[in-house]
Amino acid sequence: MSLKTRLLGLAAVLMITASLASWLAYRQLSENIIERWGQQVAEIQVRYDSARLLQSLEREIGLARQMADSSTLVRWAAAEDENLNREAIREMESFRSNFRDNSYFVALRDSRHYYYNNADNEFEDNQFRYKLDPDKPEDAWFFQLIEEGRDFHLNVNPDAELGVTKLWIDVLMRDENDRIVGMVGTGLDLDAFLQDIVDIDQEGITTLFVDYNGAIQLYRDRNYIDFASIIKPEGQKSTVDLLFDRGEDKQKVLGMLQILKNRGGATGAVESSFVTVDGRKHLAGVAFLPAIGWFEITLLDLETLLPTSYLWPLVAVFLTSLIITLVLFHLIIRSRILKPIISLESAVEKVRSGSFTLPHLDKPDNEIGRLASHFEKMTETVGHSTRELERKVEQRTDELYRLARIDALTGLKNRRGLDEGLDEEIQRAQRQGTGFGLIWLDIDHFKTINDELGHQVGDEILCRVALWLKAGLRPYDHAGRWGGDEFVVVLSPCDRSTLHQIASRIHETIERDSIRTGTPVTVSVGGYYCEPGDDIETILRQADQALYQVKQQGRNRVFIVDGRGRETNPA
């Protein structure tokens, strides 16, 4: 055998060996990159789907909680007389138009009466629908939630009496003694909600939501949804493991749910693992949503999202390059394949770590280059969506922060807003060594106005007093509704003379302008000049005592005290 033949044979053996070794290494590397990319996409998709669900439910839950806190409904739940019934119906109807589905329900514990109205106002003047029966299985949800005492619950359930199937938002209603007096909430049309949140026609992506025990609540196939989960014993529920044929896959998914439970609902935590669904490999991503007590599960079909057939032309180029020469193999593979893949892998790592600013990607004129371009566009899209979601979350948070400090009726600060403003003034006074003024006033005989003219007139008077109050203040003073018919004003900067002047002006303005409206009112005004070092309890107590003195002296006047509790009214 000639040397040439041996060399050619050795070269052939080396080329074949190198080809096989390189092919195996390349295949493993490609699979790892695809899997790691899939895991990153799964995490992003899980967070995106979770955010969409929470965004859809957040406002509805907030309105339901606000409805449960209604003093009108709480008083009505304790005594369903005719007058309270009319007032309660008006209160319920005022919430109906604000709910997304334009529907509401109220269920009372003592009478077991169930009230409901829908978007078509079908039950106008006839909101009472039926009486809940503890012996009926279809009514067991109400008594179960009352017994458990959970303030908030989501429930997918058909109402046989009403003939509707909805995603129900249930919020317990409690009185001032923390006794459960009923339940309020709203319902979202199940088919529309599934179409908006779950069945969004993303090829290769399946989204579903399960409750804390793994029972399926939202899924594109309604046959798998576990309706009325709360009243079903364990073992009879349609749980998520029904979607998987292999026992090990069932254990994987249930195990991920348990891991997230053990973490206590850590924000942003996502678990992922590979499972087989209908004979195809999927990547399952799971996240816990502590705000509603559900799990979000996303199944990604990697063969659909990134088919391996995309890489076949690249494999042909790779093998052809190896046959030509070992040197060309090394150079071409390094420049055309390995380097772009490494840079793409680095980019995937950056995206996985939360950074959407990618390094420069090598993009040769082949499938890997197009894959890198697709990845750049995908990252840009995901980054934009993430920033937009963060902006909306921040905007919503700011809005909720503002609403939590504003009185809904008068537009003034509420008690919480006043507490924060007063605390800031106390700290400023301590730092600067200067005092400030606090005025506490209430409307004289306001209860009589409510009793004789009605609460609607009373509310109008409160709003007018708020406007007159703001008209009598300087732009930098802080006014708020302390509660009921009581208002508090923080004056800063302020000296004793200014405190007297503004308090008297407020008193006179309200009395004068109210006469023009045809409903004259007067106010009792107590004031306190706050010294540096006074704490909030001292300030409020002194102002309250000043207001008490006014009421003892016959109301409709101004009484100001200083830090020693002495009257400082000018002669």
C-alpha positions in Angstrom: 0.0 0.0 0.0 1.5 3.3 -1.1 2.1 6.2 1.3 -0.2 8.3 -0.7 -3.0 5.7 -0.2 -2.2 5.5 3.5 -2.1 9.2 3.8 -5.4 9.5 1.9 -6.8 6.7 4.0 -5.6 8.3 7.2 -7.0 11.6 6.0 -10.2 10.0 5.2 -10.4 8.3 8.7 -9.4 11.5 10.4 -12.0 13.4 8.4 -14.7 10.8 9.1 -13.8 10.7 12.8 -13.6 14.4 13.0 -16.9 14.7 11.2 -18.6 12.3 13.5 -17.1 13.8 16.6 -17.9 17.3 15.4 -21.4 16.4 14.4 -22.1 14.8 17.8 -20.7 17.9 19.6 -22.6 20.3 17.4 -25.8 18.4 17.8 -25.5 18.4 21.6 -24.5 22.1 21.7 -27.5 23.0 19.4 -29.9 21.1 21.6 -28.5 22.8 24.7 -28.9 26.2 23.2 -32.4 25.5 22.0 -33.4 24.1 25.4 -31.9 27.1 27.3 -33.5 29.5 24.9 -36.8 27.6 25.4 -36.4 27.9 29.2 -35.9 31.6 28.9 -38.9 32.0 26.6 -40.9 29.9 29.0 -40.1 32.2 31.9 -40.9 35.3 29.9 -44.1 33.8 28.6 -45.2 32.7 32.1 -44.6 36.2 33.5 -46.3 37.8 30.5 -49.4 35.6 30.8 -49.5 36.1 34.6 -49.3 39.8 34.1 -52.2 39.8 31.6 -54.4 37.8 34.0 -53.6 40.0 37.0 -54.1 43.1 34.9 -57.6 41.9 33.9 -58.6 40.9 37.5 -56.8 43.7 39.5 -59.4 46.4 38.9 -62.4 44.0 39.4 -61.0 42.7 42.7 -60.4 46.3 43.9 -64.0 47.3 43.1 -65.3 44.2 44.8 -63.4 45.0 47.9 -64.6 48.6 47.8 -68.2 47.3 47.5 -67.7 44.9 50.5 -66.5 47.9 52.5 -69.7 49.9 51.8 -71.2 51.0 55.1 -74.6 51.2 53.4 -74.5 47.5 52.5 -73.0 46.4 55.8 -75.9 48.2 57.7 -78.4 46.7 55.3 -77.1 43.2 55.8 -77.9 43.5 59.5 -81.5 44.7 58.9 -83.2 44.4 55.6 -86.0 46.9 56.2 -87.7 48.8 53.3 -85.8 52.0 53.6 -82.5 50.3 53.8 -83.4 48.0 50.9 -83.9 51.0 48.6 -80.7 52.6 49.7 -78.8 49.3 49.3 -80.2 48.7 45.8 -79.0 52.2 44.8 -75.6 51.4 46.2 -75.3 48.1 44.4 -76.5 49.6 41.1 -73.8 52.3 41.5 -71.2 49.6 41.3 -72.7 47.6 38.4 -71.7 50.0 35.7 -68.1 50.0 36.9 -67.5 46.3 36.8 -66.1 45.0 33.5 -69.1 42.6 33.1 -71.6 45.2 34.3 -72.9 42.7 36.8 -72.8 42.1 40.5 -74.1 39.8 43.2 -74.7 40.3 46.9 -75.5 37.4 49.2 -76.5 38.0 52.8 -75.6 35.6 55.6 -78.5 36.1 58.0 -81.4 36.1 55.5 -79.5 34.0 52.9 -81.0 36.3 50.2 -79.1 36.4 46.9 -79.3 39.6 44.8 -78.0 39.9 41.2 -78.2 42.1 38.2 -76.5 41.8 34.8 -75.3 44.1 32.0 -78.7 44.2 30.3 -80.2 45.4 33.6 -82.5 42.4 33.2 -83.5 42.4 36.9 -84.2 46.1 37.4 -86.3 46.7 40.6 -86.2 42.9 41.1 -82.6 42.3 42.1 -83.5 39.6 44.7 -83.2 36.4 42.8 -83.5 33.5 45.2 -82.8 32.3 48.7 -79.6 30.3 49.3 -80.3 26.8 50.7 -77.5 25.0 52.8 -79.0 21.7 51.7 -78.6 22.4 48.0 -75.2 21.3 46.5 -75.3 24.2 44.1 -75.4 26.7 47.0 -72.7 24.9 49.1 -70.0 27.3 47.8 -71.5 30.2 49.8 -71.7 28.4 53.1 -68.2 26.9 52.6 -66.6 30.3 52.0 -68.4 31.7 55.0 -67.2 28.8 57.2 -63.6 29.2 55.9 -63.6 32.9 56.5 -61.4 33.7 53.4 -61.8 37.4 52.6 -61.2 36.8 48.9 -61.8 33.9 46.5 -61.9 33.2 42.8 -64.3 30.5 41.7 -65.3 29.2 38.3 -68.8 27.9 38.7 -72.1 27.7 36.8 -75.2 29.3 38.5 -78.1 27.0 37.8 -80.6 29.6 39.1 -79.3 32.4 36.8 -78.3 30.1 33.9 -74.8 31.6 33.6 -71.3 30.2 33.9 -68.7 32.7 35.1 -65.4 33.4 36.8 -66.7 34.7 40.1 -64.9 37.1 42.3 -66.1 36.6 45.9 -65.3 39.0 48.7 -66.6 38.7 52.3 -68.5 41.6 53.8 -67.8 42.2 57.5 -69.3 44.6 60.0 -67.5 46.8 62.5 -67.1 43.9 64.9 -65.4 41.8 62.2 -68.4 39.5 61.9 -69.1 38.1 58.4 -72.5 39.5 57.3 -72.5 38.5 53.7 -70.6 38.3 50.4 -70.3 40.5 47.4 -68.6 40.4 44.0 -69.0 40.1 40.3 -68.6 37.6 37.6 -66.7 37.6 34.3 -68.1 35.7 31.3 -66.1 32.5 31.1 -66.0 32.1 27.4 -65.0 35.7 26.7 -62.4 35.5 29.5 -60.9 32.3 28.1 -60.7 33.8 24.7 -59.0 37.0 26.0 -56.5 35.4 28.4 -56.1 31.7 27.6 -57.1 30.8 24.1 -55.1 33.5 22.4 -54.2 31.5 19.3 -50.4 31.4 19.8 -49.2 28.3 17.9 -47.0 26.1 20.1 -48.0 27.8 23.3 -50.6 26.5 25.7 -51.6 28.5 28.8 -53.7 27.3 31.8 -54.4 28.4 35.4 -54.9 26.1 38.3 -55.9 26.8 41.9 -53.7 26.2 45.0 -54.6 22.5 45.0 -53.9 22.0 41.3 -57.5 22.0 40.2 -57.8 23.4 36.6 -59.6 26.8 36.6 -58.9 28.3 33.2 -58.1 26.2 30.1 -59.0 26.3 26.4 -60.8 23.0 26.7 -63.7 23.6 29.0 -64.1 19.8 29.6 -61.0 19.9 31.8 -62.1 22.9 33.9 -62.9 22.0 37.5 -66.1 23.9 38.1 -67.1 24.6 41.8 -63.7 23.4 43.1 -64.3 24.7 46.6 -67.1 22.2 47.4 -65.5 19.1 45.9 -63.5 16.7 48.1 -59.9 16.0 47.1 -59.8 13.1 44.6 -62.8 14.2 42.7 -61.3 17.4 41.2 -60.0 17.8 37.6 -56.4 18.5 38.4 -53.5 19.4 36.1 -52.0 15.9 36.1 -54.9 14.8 33.9 -53.2 16.5 31.0 -50.2 14.2 31.1 -50.1 10.5 30.2 -46.8 9.6 31.8 -46.6 9.2 35.6 -43.2 10.9 35.8 -44.5 14.0 34.0 -47.4 14.2 36.4 -45.0 14.1 39.3 -42.7 16.7 37.7 -45.6 19.2 37.3 -47.0 18.5 40.8 -43.5 18.8 42.2 -43.0 22.2 40.6 -46.3 23.3 42.2 -45.1 22.1 45.6 -41.7 23.8 45.2 -43.4 27.2 44.6 -45.8 26.6 47.5 -42.8 26.0 49.8 -41.2 29.2 48.7 -44.2 31.0 50.1 -45.2 32.7 46.8 -41.9 34.5 46.2 -42.5 37.2 43.6 -41.1 36.4 40.1 -40.2 32.8 41.0 -40.6 30.4 38.0 -40.0 26.7 37.8 -39.6 24.8 34.5 -39.1 21.3 33.3 -39.5 19.2 30.2 -42.6 17.0 29.8 -44.3 15.0 27.1 -47.8 16.0 25.9 -49.5 14.0 23.2 -46.2 12.3 22.3 -44.3 15.7 21.8 -41.7 17.2 23.9 -42.8 20.3 25.7 -41.2 22.7 28.2 -43.5 23.4 31.1 -43.1 26.7 33.0 -44.9 27.3 36.3 -45.4 30.5 38.4 -47.4 31.2 41.5 -49.7 34.3 41.6 -50.0 35.1 45.4 -52.5 37.9 44.7 -55.2 35.4 43.7 -53.7 32.1 45.0 -53.5 30.4 41.6 -50.7 28.9 39.6 -50.0 29.8 35.9 -48.7 27.0 33.7 -47.3 27.5 30.2 -46.5 24.6 27.9 -44.1 25.4 25.0 -43.9 23.0 22.1 -40.3 23.5 21.1 -40.7 21.6 17.9 -43.4 24.1 16.8 -41.6 27.2 18.0 -38.2 26.2 16.8 -38.3 23.1 14.5 -35.1 21.1 14.2 -35.7 21.2 10.4 -34.5 24.8 10.5 -31.0 23.5 11.1 -30.8 20.8 8.3 -29.4 23.1 5.5 -26.8 24.2 8.0 -25.8 20.6 8.7 -25.3 20.0 4.9 -23.0 23.0 4.7 -21.1 21.8 7.7 -20.5 18.3 6.4 -19.5 19.5 3.0 -17.0 21.8 4.5 -15.4 18.9 6.5 -15.0 16.8 3.4 -13.2 19.5 1.5 -10.4 19.9 4.0 -9.7 19.8 7.7 -8.3 23.3 7.7 -11.4 24.7 5.9 -13.5 22.7 8.4 -11.8 24.4 11.3 -11.9 27.9 9.7 -15.4 27.7 8.3 -17.0 26.0 11.3 -15.3 28.5 13.6 -16.3 31.6 11.6 -19.7 30.5 10.3 -21.1 28.4 13.1 -19.3 28.2 16.4 -18.7 31.9 16.8 -22.3 33.0 16.0 -23.7 30.2 18.2 -21.4 31.3 21.1 -22.5 35.0 20.7 -26.1 33.9 20.4 -25.7 31.8 23.6 -24.2 34.8 25.3 -27.1 36.9 24.2 -29.5 34.2 25.5 -27.7 34.4 28.9 -28.1 38.1 29.0 -31.8 37.9 28.2 -32.2 35.2 30.8 -30.5 37.4 33.4 -33.1 40.2 32.6 -31.0 42.4 30.3 -32.5 43.2 26.9 -29.4 45.1 25.7 -27.7 42.5 23.5 -24.0 42.4 22.7 -23.0 42.5 19.0 -24.2 39.2 17.4 -22.3 37.6 14.5 -24.8 37.1 11.8 -23.4 35.1 8.9 -25.5 34.8 5.8 -27.1 31.4 6.8 -29.7 30.0 9.1 -27.8 30.8 12.2 -27.6 34.4 11.1 -31.3 34.6 10.5 -31.9 32.9 13.8 -29.7 35.6 15.5 -31.8 38.3 13.6 -35.0 36.6 14.7 -33.6 36.5 18.3 -32.7 40.2 18.2 -36.2 41.1 17.0 -37.8 38.8 19.5 -35.6 40.3 22.3 -36.6 43.8 21.2 -40.3 42.9 21.2 -40.1 41.1 24.6 -38.1 44.1 26.0 -40.6 46.6 24.7 -43.5 44.5 26.1 -41.7 44.2 29.4 -41.0 47.9 29.6 -44.5 48.7 28.6 -45.9 46.3 31.3 -43.5 47.9 33.9 -44.7 51.3 32.8 -48.4 50.3 33.2 -47.7 48.6 36.5 -45.9 51.7 37.8 -48.7 54.0 36.5 -51.3 51.8 38.1 -49.3 51.7 41.4 -49.0 55.5 41.4 -52.7 55.8 40.7 -53.6 53.4 43.5 -51.2 55.3 45.8 -53.0 58.5 45.0 -56.5 57.0 45.3 -55.6 55.5 48.7 -55.0 59.0 50.0 -57.9 60.9 48.4 -61.5 61.0 49.7 -63.7 59.8 46.9 -66.6 62.1 47.7 -65.0 65.5 48.2 -61.7 65.1 46.3 -59.8 66.3 49.4 -57.2 64.2 51.2 -58.6 61.4 53.3 -57.5 60.5 56.8 -54.5 58.5 55.6 -53.3 61.4 53.4 -53.8 63.9 56.3 -51.8 61.6 58.7 -48.9 61.6 56.2 -49.1 65.3 55.6 -49.3 66.1 59.3 -46.3 63.8 60.0 -44.3 65.7 57.4 -45.2 69.0 59.0 -44.2 67.7 62.5 -40.8 66.7 61.2 -40.3 70.0 59.3 -41.3 72.0 62.4 -38.8 69.9 64.5 -36.0 70.6 62.0 -36.7 74.3 61.4 -37.9 75.2 64.9 -41.1 76.8 63.6 -44.7 76.2 64.4 -47.7 75.5 62.2 -51.4 75.7 62.5 -54.1 72.9 62.6 -57.8 73.6 62.1 -60.4 71.0 63.0 -64.0 71.8 62.0 -67.3 70.0 61.6 -70.7 70.9 60.2 -73.2 71.9 62.9 -76.2 69.5 63.2 -75.1 67.5 60.2 -77.0 64.4 61.4 -80.2 66.5 61.5 -79.6 67.5 57.9 -79.1 63.9 56.8 -82.2 62.8 58.7 -84.4 65.6 57.4 -83.1 66.2 53.8 -81.6 62.8 53.0 -78.0 61.5 52.6 -77.8 62.8 49.0 -78.3 66.4 50.2 -75.8 65.6 53.0 -73.3 64.5 50.4 -73.8 67.6 48.4 -73.3 69.8 51.4 -70.0 67.9 52.2 -68.8 68.6 48.6 -69.8 72.3 48.8 -68.0 72.7 52.2 -65.0 71.1 50.6 -65.1 73.7 47.8 -65.6 76.6 50.2 -62.9 75.3 52.4 -60.4 75.2 49.5 -61.5 78.7 48.4 -60.6 80.0 51.9 -57.1 78.5 52.0 -53.7 79.4 50.5 -52.4 77.3 47.6 -49.9 75.6 49.8 -52.1 74.6 52.7 -53.5 71.1 53.1 -57.2 70.3 53.6 -58.8 67.0 54.0 -61.9 65.1 55.2 -61.1 63.4 58.5 -64.3 61.4 58.4 -68.1 62.0 58.4 -68.7 65.7 58.6 -65.3 66.5 60.1 -62.6 68.4 58.1 -58.9 69.1 59.0 -56.7 71.8 57.6 -52.9 72.0 58.1 -51.5 75.5 57.7 -47.8 75.9 57.0 -46.1 78.3 57.1 -48.3 79.9 59.8 -48.1 82.0 62.9 -50.8 82.6 65.5 -52.3 85.6 63.8 -52.5 83.8 60.4 -54.2 80.8 62.1 -56.9 83.1 63.6 -57.3 84.9 60.3 -57.7 81.8 58.1 -59.9 80.0 60.7 -62.3 83.0 60.9 -62.3 83.4 57.1 -63.2 79.7 56.6 -66.0 80.1 59.2 -67.4 83.2 57.6 -67.1 81.9 54.0 -69.0 78.7 54.6 -71.8 80.5 56.5 -72.1 83.2 53.9 -71.8 81.1 50.7 -74.1 78.4 52.1 -76.9 80.9 52.4 -76.7 81.5 48.7 -77.3 77.8 47.9 -80.6 77.8 49.8 -79.3 75.3 52.4 -77.6 77.4 55.0 -75.1 75.6 57.2 -72.7 76.7 59.9 -69.5 75.1 61.1 -67.7 74.8 64.5 -64.0 75.5 64.2 -61.4 74.5 66.6 -57.7 75.3 66.1 -54.4 74.6 67.7 -51.1 76.3 67.1 -48.5 73.5 67.0 -45.1 74.0 68.6 -41.9 72.2 67.5 -41.7 68.9 69.5 -45.5 68.3 69.5 -46.4 64.8 68.5 -49.4 63.9 66.4 -51.4 62.6 69.4 -50.9 65.9 71.3 -51.8 68.0 68.2 -55.0 66.0 67.5 -56.0 66.0 71.1 -55.6 69.8 71.5 -57.4 70.5 68.3 -60.2 68.2 69.3 -60.5 69.8 72.7 -60.7 73.2 71.1 -63.5 71.9 68.8 -65.2 70.5 71.9 -65.1 73.9 73.6 -66.8 75.4 70.6 -69.6 72.9 70.8 -69.9 73.5 74.6 -70.3 77.2 73.9 -73.2 76.7 71.5 -71.4 75.8 68.1 -71.0 78.2 65.1 -67.8 79.9 66.3 -64.0 79.7 66.3 -61.9 78.7 69.2 -58.1 78.5 69.1 -55.6 77.2 71.7 -51.8 77.3 71.9 -49.3 74.8 73.1 -50.3 75.3 76.8 -54.0 74.7 76.1 -54.8 78.4 76.5 -57.2 80.3 74.3 -55.4 82.5 71.9 -58.4 84.2 70.3 -57.8 87.9 69.9 -59.9 90.2 72.1 
